[in-house]
Amino acid sequence: MICVGISYGQRTQLHFIYGNLNAQRCCDKILRPIVVPFIHRHHLMFQNDNARPHVSRICTQFLEAENVPVVPWTAYSPGMLPIEHVWDALDRRIHQ
């Protein structure tokens, strides 16, 4: 799995997550080391894709405890996520 954070004018480094992603690994490998510092450093709001590990109670409570504002997001609307356009562009560049 590949993880990256984007916002207007900023992005995180590309991170590779090996193995299955459950809620605890999401907190330990993505939210704590990548998302929370990026959000606080740039004064942003967090938007996820409503994948089960991302919206689990563990992750939700973790984000609340870290004072990370989360954009409310309707389930089953992944086409509206800005990151989907980045993944599409990356896929096209790789497969040229």
C-alpha positions as CSV (number, residue, x, y, z in Angstrom):
1,M,0.0,0.0,0.0
2,I,1.2,3.5,-0.7
3,C,0.4,6.5,1.5
4,V,0.8,10.2,0.7
5,G,-0.7,13.3,2.0
6,I,-1.5,16.2,-0.3
7,S,-2.8,19.7,0.1
8,Y,-2.7,22.8,-2.0
9,G,1.0,23.5,-2.4
10,Q,2.3,20.8,0.0
11,R,2.7,17.1,0.1
12,T,4.2,14.5,2.3
13,Q,6.8,12.0,1.2
14,L,5.5,8.8,-0.4
15,H,5.3,6.0,2.2
16,F,5.0,2.3,1.6
17,I,3.0,0.2,4.0
18,Y,3.7,-3.5,3.7
19,G,1.2,-6.1,4.8
20,N,-2.5,-5.7,5.7
21,L,-3.7,-2.4,7.1
22,N,-5.9,-2.6,10.1
23,A,-7.0,0.2,12.4
24,Q,-4.0,-0.1,14.8
25,R,-1.5,-0.2,12.0
26,C,-3.3,2.8,10.4
27,C,-2.7,4.8,13.6
28,D,0.9,3.6,14.1
29,K,2.1,3.7,10.5
30,I,0.1,6.5,8.9
31,L,-1.7,8.8,11.3
32,R,0.9,9.2,14.0
33,P,4.1,9.6,11.9
34,I,2.7,11.2,8.8
35,V,-0.8,12.7,9.0
36,V,-0.8,14.4,12.4
37,P,2.6,16.3,12.0
38,F,1.6,17.3,8.4
39,I,-1.8,18.6,9.5
40,H,-0.5,20.5,12.5
41,R,2.5,21.9,10.6
42,H,0.4,23.3,7.8
43,H,-2.8,24.1,9.8
44,L,-5.0,21.8,7.7
45,M,-8.1,19.6,8.0
46,F,-7.9,15.9,7.4
47,Q,-9.9,14.1,4.8
48,N,-9.9,10.4,4.4
49,D,-11.6,8.0,2.0
50,N,-13.9,6.3,4.5
51,A,-12.0,3.0,4.3
52,R,-12.8,0.8,7.2
53,P,-9.4,1.2,9.0
54,H,-9.5,5.0,8.5
55,V,-12.9,5.4,10.2
56,S,-12.5,2.9,12.9
57,R,-13.1,3.9,16.5
58,I,-9.4,3.6,17.2
59,C,-8.5,6.0,14.5
60,T,-11.4,8.4,15.1
61,Q,-10.5,8.6,18.8
62,F,-6.8,9.0,18.1
63,L,-7.5,12.0,15.7
64,E,-9.8,13.6,18.3
65,A,-7.1,13.2,21.0
66,E,-4.5,14.8,18.7
67,N,-6.9,17.7,17.9
68,V,-6.9,16.9,14.2
69,P,-10.0,18.5,12.5
70,V,-11.6,16.0,10.1
71,V,-13.7,16.9,7.1
72,P,-17.1,15.2,7.3
73,W,-17.3,12.9,4.3
74,T,-20.1,11.0,2.8
75,A,-19.6,7.2,2.4
76,Y,-19.2,5.9,-1.1
77,S,-18.0,9.1,-2.7
78,P,-14.3,8.2,-3.5
79,G,-14.5,9.9,-6.9
80,M,-14.6,13.3,-5.1
81,L,-11.4,12.9,-3.2
82,P,-8.5,15.0,-4.5
83,I,-6.0,12.2,-4.0
84,E,-7.8,10.0,-6.5
85,H,-6.7,12.5,-9.3
86,V,-3.1,12.2,-8.1
87,W,-3.2,8.4,-8.1
88,D,-4.7,8.5,-11.7
89,A,-1.9,10.8,-12.9
90,L,0.7,8.7,-11.3
91,D,-0.7,5.5,-12.9
92,R,-0.7,7.2,-16.3
93,R,2.9,8.3,-16.0
94,I,4.0,4.8,-14.9
95,H,2.2,3.0,-17.7
96,Q,3.3,5.4,-20.6
